[in-house]
């Protein structure tokens, strides 16, 4: 079986990478019964694809085919914006219209990267079944856990404190100031900030799953 976990992130892969990292931490805390098919290897993350990282789909398919042949399952985490340039190029080459919004952005729900990755890899991995899951739907429907509640309370408490001081901004952990929780200046809030794939924890994650890091900004093919 091939399982595609599609995570939010049109132009930034941080959320996808962090989700995969957190998922593996949860796996490490569980116990398994390999005799009935419940093994760590089968449930592990086997591939991560994000907009900032180039990749050779044929080389990755060859690597992942070995995983499929060994554990009968492949889990891939992708950002919803991963591979979009390749998908659009394919559509245009076939003379198909590429759906865009009023700002000229490609409509990700129409292009559907998760479905595209599933289609590309299914045949190359000899997958009998393919499941594409959009994690954002589950996250938004889930009840807040203790960590969520702690974060919410710390943010709202600081927001009220800043309001009394007439200090404007967006409450969040400022990654330019040591991840301190503060009111981040409005003018610094903007989209399009790329994730640094050279971040130590991500390089360690990639190495641990045996996936080579493609060159930054390289086109997927």
N, C-alpha and C positions, 0 to 999 in steps of 0.2 A: 504494500500500500504506500502511496505517496501522499503526504499531508503537507499542504501549503498554509502557513500561518501568515496572513497578510495584516501588517500593522500600519497604523497611520504614519504619514510622513511623505509628503509630495517631493520635497527637496532636501530633507534632512533625515539621515538614518539613525540618529541617536536613539529614538524611542524603540526602534526595532532591535538595535544592538543591546540596549539596556533590558528589554523584555527577554531576549534570549539569555542574557547573563543571569537575570533573576530566576528564570525558569530552571536553569541548570543548578542554581543554588538550592532550589526546592527539590530537585531530583536527588541531590547529594544527601538530603536529610531523610530520604525514604528507604524502606527495605523492599527487597524484590524476591520473587519466586520464579527463577528462570525455567524451572521444570514445567511450568504451565504457560510459558511464553511471556511472563512479566519480567523482562530484564532491563537493566539500566541502559544498555546499548541500544535496545529497540526504541526506547522512549527519548533518547538523547537528541540534541540539536545536531544536525548533520550538515547544514549549509545556511549561510546568512548572505542575503543580497540587498545592498543599500545603494542609493543614488551616488554616493561619493566614491564607490569602489568599482573599478573596472573588473571584468571577468570574461573568461573564455567559456562559453556555454558548453562547447563540445568537450573541453578538458574537464569541466566540472561534472558533466554527465558521466564521463569515464570514471571519475573518482567516486561519484555517488552510486554508480552501478555496482561497484565492489561492496559498498555498504548494503545495498538492496539484496545482493546475492548472499551476504553474510547474515544479516539480521531480519530480512524480509520486510523492512520498513524504512522509509526515509522521511525525516522531518525537516522542512525548509522554512526559515523565517525570512520574509521579504518586506521591504518598505513599499507602500502603495505607489511610490514614484520610481521604484527600481526598474530599469530596463525600458522606460517609457520612450526614450529616443529610438531604441531599436524597434519597438512595436510600431511607432509612428512611421518610421522609415519603411517598414514592411507594408503598412497600409497604403502609404503613398505610392510605393512601387507597384502595388496591385491596382492603383487608380481609385482606391476607396477614400471616401470623405472622412477626414479626421475631425470628430466633434470637439468644439471648443466653446468656452464660456464667453461672456461679454468682455472679459479682459484679455482674451486670446489664449488663456490657459487650456491645455488639453483636459477634457473631462475624463477624470480617472475612472469614474464608475462606468463610463461607456467603453473606454479602452480596456479596462479590467486586467491589470498586470497579473493578478493572482491566477486568473484563468489562463493567461498566456503562458506563464511559467509552468502551470500544470500540464498544459498541452505539449509544450516543448520537451519537458522532462519525462512525461508519462511513457512515450514510445521508446525513448533512449534508455530508460531504466527498466523497461518491460514491466511497468506497474499494472496490476490487474484492476486496482481501484485508485481513484484520485479524490481527495477531499480538500476543498479550499475553504478555510475559515477566516473570517474577518474579525480579528480580536476586539476591535473597538466596540462592536455590537455587544459582546459579552461584558466588556469592562463597564460600559455605560449602564448595563442592566443589573450589575452586581451590587450587593449591599456593601457599604463601606466597612473595611476591616479595621482592626485596632490601629494599624499604622496610618491608614487613611484619616481616621478620626483625630489622631495626634497631629498630623500635618494640617488638617483643616482648622483645628483649634489654635495652633500656633500662628497660622496665617491671619485668622479673623481677629485674634487678640491684638496682633501687631497692627492690623489695619485700623482698628478702633483707636489704638494709641496714636498712630500717625494722623488720623483724622482730627483728634483733639489738638494736635500740634500744628494742624493745617499744613501737613507735609504730604504732597501728592506723590503719585507713583504707582507702580504695580508691585504688589507683594510677592516676593519669590526669593529663592536662593540665588544670590548673585555670583555667577561663576567667574566674574572678573575681579571679585573681591573676596576670594577664599570661601565661596559658597555660604556667606553670611546671609541670614534671612533679613531682608530689608525692603524698603520702598524703592524699587528701581526706577530711575528717571524715565519719564515717558518717551523722551527723544531717543533713548537707547533701545526701545522695544521695537523690533522689526523682524520680519521673516527672512528666510533665505540664508541663515547662518549655517554653514556646513559642519558636519560632524568630523572631527579629526580622527581618521582611522589609525593614526599612529599612537593614539592614547594607549598607555600600557595595558590596562585591563582588557581592551579590545584585541590587541595583538596577542595577548595570552589566550583569550577566548578562541581566536582564529586558529592558533597553533594547537590548542587542545582538541579541536574537532578535525584537525588535519586539512584545513582550508587555506590555501595560499591567498595573501592579500594582493589584489590587483593594483596597478598603479593608479594613484589618485586622478580622477577626471578622465580615465581611459574609457573609451566606448566599449560597451559589451557587444559581442558578436558570436 
